[in-house]
């Protein structure tokens, strides 16, 4: 797999996901064996989501290297969740992966997460 294929997979999932109402690509970067994708998303409940992911590909396996996915209310005031791996909570299990839940101060341990895996989570969240 090359970065171009992974980027196309992300865009295809954004188009087909029942959790997504609309999206705007802010930036995408294809460097063959690595890349970057950033978009602003309107979720199916009108909430706002900003996604940003750096990734690399080794032996056809995509690895997310840096990410930040921020889910907020439709007015972009209230934080629902933010998943990221900025290394600022070294005492949490699975450091540096963590989730801010409903506030900057409420932080729990997380796992490495790709945009595609995030979409799986959101689709379960919005399943009827």
N, C-alpha and C positions, 0 to 999 in steps of 0.2 A: 504494500500500500504506500502511496505517496501522499503528501500533504493535500494536494488538489482533491484527491478522492475523499479524504477525511472531511475536508471543508464542504464538499458536496453532500456528504452524509449528514452533516450538521444542518445544512440548509433544507435538505429533504425532510428531515425530522421536524424542523420548525414549521414547515409548510403543512405536514400531515398530522401533526399532534393535535389532539382534541383539547389540550391544555392551553394552546396558543391561539389568540385571536388575530394578532398582527405582529410584524417585527420590522425593524429597520437595521440594516447592517451598517455599523459605524466604521469598521475596519476589518480587513482580512488580509493575511499575509501568507503566501505560499513560497517556502524556501526549499521545496523538494522533500527533505527529510525532517523538516520542522515547520511550524507555522503559528499563526495567531488568529483568533476570531473574537470580535466584539460586536454585540448587538444590543439594541433596546427593544424590549418585548412588551406587548400588551397581552396579559393572560386572559383566559376565557371568562374570568370573573371581573375583568377590568382592572385588576391590580397591575403594577409595573414590575418588570424584572430587567435588570441589566446583567449581561453575561460577558465575561472576558476570560479567555483561556489561551495559554501558551502550551504547545505540545511538541513532542518529538516522536519520530518513528524509527524504531530499530528492529530489523528483521521482520518487517510487516506488522509490528505491534506498536500501537499508539499509546504513548504515556503522557499524561497531563503533567506538566512541570510547574506551572503557576496558574492559579485560577482565583476568580472572585465572581460570585453569583449573588446579587443582592435583590431580594424580593421585598417590595414595599406596597403599601396601599395605593389606590389609584391616584391620590393627590401627591404621592411621593414624600409623605411626611412620616408615616408610621412604618417602622421596620417590622416586617414579618419574620424573615430569616436572611442571614448572610452566611454563605459557605465560603471559606477562603483558606489559604495556606501561607499567609503572611506569618513569619516566625516570631510572634510576640506573646505567646502563651506557653513557655517551655515546660511548665509543670503539668500540662494536660496530657493524658494518654494519647497516643497517635500524633504527637507533636510533629509537624506544625499544623496539621489539619484540625479545623475547629468550625463551630457554627455559633453565630450570634442569634439568639432566639428572642425576638420581640424587644430587645434593647441592646445597646452596645455593651452593657455590663453583664448581661446574662449569657455567658459563653460556656459551651459544652464541647467535649471532644468530638471530632468528626473523622471521616475517612477521606482519602483521596477521591476526587469526584470529577468526572468529565461532564461536558455539556450534555452528551447523550444520556449519561446516567442521571443527571439532574432532570432531564425531560421525563425519564421513567418515574422519578419521584413525584414530579408535578402531575403527571397523568394519573397516578394512583390517588393523589390528593384531590383531584377534580373528578374522579370517576363517579358516575351516577349510579 
